[in-house]
Amino acid sequence: MGKKSQGWEPKIIAFLCNWCSYAAADLAGVKRLKYPQNVRIVRVPCTGSVSPYFILFALRQGADAVIVSGCAPGDCHYRSGNLYAHRRFQLFKNLVNFMGVEKDRLHFAWISAAEAELFVKTMQEVTDRVRTLGPLKHLKKSRP
């Protein structure tokens, strides 16, 4: 790990809250702002609905990193789903790190619907960070 493979680009899965972060991604598209093409978006009702199993499944299926992004604290459409998700994410991030996966492969962000520029900046920063880490070798689904 840590060495970039020739011509390799990271696969990044982004779980985005429908009300804020997904809307920011949509606004980025409307504004014709560009973010890395290797980020694949999964639209979720709320970050509180993102189970650690989803993150682990994404990593096992070939993702090199996962981003979970939702409403800013106090703005959640489901009261406190984003706060619950953030706490759960931090615990899960520590567990996955214990399992041998670098913490920089998991990222949580607060991005509101009007912050298209922040969305683009976050996606670019995470992609750049994962490029320096290289491909994820642990947790891949092994075949007999």
C-alpha positions as CSV (number, residue, x, y, z in Angstrom):
1,M,0.0,0.0,0.0
2,G,1.0,3.6,-0.4
3,K,2.5,3.2,-3.8
4,K,0.4,4.3,-6.8
5,S,0.0,1.8,-9.5
6,Q,0.7,2.9,-13.1
7,G,-2.5,4.4,-14.6
8,W,-4.5,3.4,-11.5
9,E,-7.4,5.6,-10.4
10,P,-9.2,5.1,-7.1
11,K,-12.8,3.9,-7.0
12,I,-14.7,6.1,-4.5
13,I,-18.3,5.5,-3.3
14,A,-20.1,8.6,-1.9
15,F,-23.3,8.1,0.2
16,L,-25.0,11.5,-0.1
17,C,-28.0,12.7,1.9
18,N,-30.9,13.5,-0.5
19,W,-31.7,16.8,1.1
20,C,-28.3,18.5,1.3
21,S,-25.2,16.8,-0.1
22,Y,-27.0,15.2,-3.1
23,A,-28.5,18.6,-3.8
24,A,-25.0,20.2,-3.6
25,A,-23.8,17.6,-6.1
26,D,-26.8,18.5,-8.4
27,L,-26.0,22.2,-8.0
28,A,-22.4,21.5,-8.9
29,G,-23.7,19.9,-12.1
30,V,-26.0,22.9,-12.9
31,K,-23.0,25.2,-12.4
32,R,-20.9,23.0,-14.6
33,L,-18.3,22.5,-11.8
34,K,-16.2,19.4,-12.3
35,Y,-15.3,16.8,-9.7
36,P,-13.4,13.5,-10.2
37,Q,-15.2,11.0,-12.4
38,N,-14.2,8.1,-10.2
39,V,-16.6,9.2,-7.5
40,R,-19.8,7.2,-7.7
41,I,-22.8,8.6,-5.9
42,V,-25.3,6.7,-3.9
43,R,-28.3,8.8,-2.9
44,V,-29.7,8.0,0.5
45,P,-32.7,9.6,2.4
46,C,-30.4,10.6,5.3
47,T,-26.9,9.8,6.4
48,G,-28.5,8.2,9.5
49,S,-29.7,5.4,7.1
50,V,-26.2,4.5,6.0
51,S,-25.4,1.3,7.8
52,P,-21.7,0.4,8.5
53,Y,-22.6,-2.8,6.5
54,F,-23.0,-0.6,3.4
55,I,-19.6,0.9,3.9
56,L,-18.0,-2.4,4.5
57,F,-19.8,-3.9,1.5
58,A,-18.5,-1.1,-0.8
59,L,-15.0,-1.7,0.4
60,R,-15.3,-5.4,-0.1
61,Q,-16.7,-5.0,-3.6
62,G,-13.7,-2.9,-4.8
63,A,-14.1,0.6,-3.5
64,D,-10.8,2.2,-2.5
65,A,-12.6,4.8,-0.3
66,V,-16.0,5.8,1.0
67,I,-17.4,9.2,1.7
68,V,-20.5,9.8,3.8
69,S,-21.9,13.3,3.5
70,G,-25.0,15.0,4.8
71,C,-26.7,18.0,6.3
72,A,-24.9,20.3,8.6
73,P,-25.6,19.8,12.4
74,G,-29.0,21.2,13.2
75,D,-30.3,21.1,9.6
76,C,-31.2,17.4,9.3
77,H,-34.6,16.8,7.8
78,Y,-34.9,13.8,10.1
79,R,-34.1,15.7,13.3
80,S,-30.7,14.2,14.3
81,G,-30.0,11.5,11.8
82,N,-26.9,13.2,10.7
83,L,-25.5,13.4,14.2
84,Y,-26.3,9.8,14.9
85,A,-24.5,8.9,11.6
86,H,-21.5,10.9,12.5
87,R,-21.0,9.2,15.9
88,R,-21.5,5.8,14.3
89,F,-19.2,6.6,11.5
90,Q,-16.4,7.7,13.8
91,L,-16.6,4.4,15.8
92,F,-16.7,2.4,12.6
93,K,-13.7,4.3,11.2
94,N,-11.7,3.3,14.2
95,L,-12.8,-0.3,13.9
96,V,-11.9,-0.5,10.2
97,N,-8.5,1.1,11.0
98,F,-7.9,-1.6,13.6
99,M,-8.6,-4.1,10.8
100,G,-5.8,-2.6,8.7
101,V,-7.6,-0.1,6.5
102,E,-6.1,3.4,6.7
103,K,-8.4,6.1,8.2
104,D,-7.9,8.3,5.2
105,R,-10.0,5.9,3.1
106,L,-13.2,6.9,5.1
107,H,-14.4,10.4,5.1
108,F,-17.4,12.2,6.6
109,A,-18.5,15.7,5.6
110,W,-21.2,18.2,6.3
111,I,-22.2,19.8,3.0
112,S,-25.4,21.8,2.7
113,A,-27.5,22.1,-0.5
114,A,-26.0,25.5,-1.4
115,E,-22.4,24.4,-1.1
116,A,-21.6,23.1,-4.6
117,E,-18.0,24.4,-4.4
118,L,-17.4,22.7,-1.1
119,F,-18.8,19.5,-2.5
120,V,-16.4,19.7,-5.5
121,K,-13.5,20.6,-3.2
122,T,-14.2,17.7,-0.8
123,M,-14.5,15.1,-3.6
124,Q,-11.2,16.4,-5.1
125,E,-9.4,16.3,-1.7
126,V,-10.5,12.8,-0.9
127,T,-9.6,11.5,-4.3
128,D,-6.1,13.1,-4.1
129,R,-5.6,11.6,-0.6
130,V,-6.6,8.1,-1.8
131,R,-4.4,8.4,-4.9
132,T,-1.4,8.8,-2.6
133,L,-2.5,5.7,-0.6
134,G,-2.8,3.5,-3.6
135,P,-5.3,0.6,-4.1
136,L,-7.0,-0.9,-1.1
137,K,-5.6,-4.4,-0.7
138,H,-7.4,-5.5,2.5
139,L,-11.1,-6.5,2.8
140,K,-11.4,-7.4,-0.9
141,K,-13.8,-10.3,-1.4
142,S,-11.6,-13.4,-1.8
143,R,-12.5,-16.0,-4.3
144,P,-11.6,-19.7,-3.8
